[in-house]
Amino acid sequence: MKKSVLRYGLFGSITICVLFLFSWFAFKEADMSTQEILGYASMIISLSFVYFGIKHFRDQENQGTVTFKKGLIIGILISLITALAFGILDVIYVKFINPDFLTEYYEVVLNEMKETLPPEEFKLEQAKMEAEKQLFANPMMNFLIMFLTVFIIGFIISLISSLILQRKS
């Protein structure tokens, strides 16, 4: 099990980092919503290794059987490795590669809200955003949010994959 988890966790980690960096270089000029879609697509593609890791364990290491519980554990561990890699990459990105990201992101979101919300509601949302901006400026909080985002998606994929791949002897 350990071999499958490490191998497919590493595959997922490499994939999410490569796709993130590729989309950043190739789509630098894309708007924030397009970049967000690319980010979630990168997460889902990289977390597809959860399915392949469980399948590999079942077929190659465990004589064609895997219980739902064992599959779920394998999927969660692969997701943890992938989420850890992405959390670290995101902190490096926001801290060193693109230190203006948070400011740019909040400006885009505030402009969108200004166009769609009444003035009183906009001021309330703006105040909330300012408080959140301080929170996201903390590298540890930034890491935690990105880690949890990837991990939650990975957990869901782990559940589905474990259901599909479970096979008792």
Steps between C-alpha positions, in 0.01 A plus 500: 500500500779739592659464156174580320426798724846650457517436125155636416526780756821607328335474157212717624740751656711532187190531283336773710825699515571468126142588403494796740828639369405429137167680535673790673755540218270418208191689620655795685272744326180299556236647729464378858196282434683316221801452725271370775346246261848390392600466867208273584556299182865454604387376841257248354748373241775457758262331744405246233810319625291407804296268278808358331680453833211302649468297179874429495494386862200275435628344179878490551560479875191343654405209271205682339315593819453820697239590756324834500681597821847410369431678171382807688813504716723472193308778325515728803875449536561574130280810535697613806830481310357687201335764724823550693695561179241747372481686831878547499502602132226755559690660789812520281291649219334767715813580701770496232379444142203740498497702823234734355252217445284569805474870422413429136247233597323724751487789253330279241250363753425847640444641151259217419311557826489875443327442167244254636419608857312801639735757665413411862544127442823566308647688798417209731656248261803724453558506876474120512746473213752723677486276807543192282790663317695522823418138572617380158821704528611256769698223321382235746135587441558511125658154518214364711227627268666365184588172673140454618358589159702227328450254785120537505481441124738205547283359777195509274695331219627244754143416605383458142809303394475270803137428421578424136813292562408300808519129437494233764649156447 
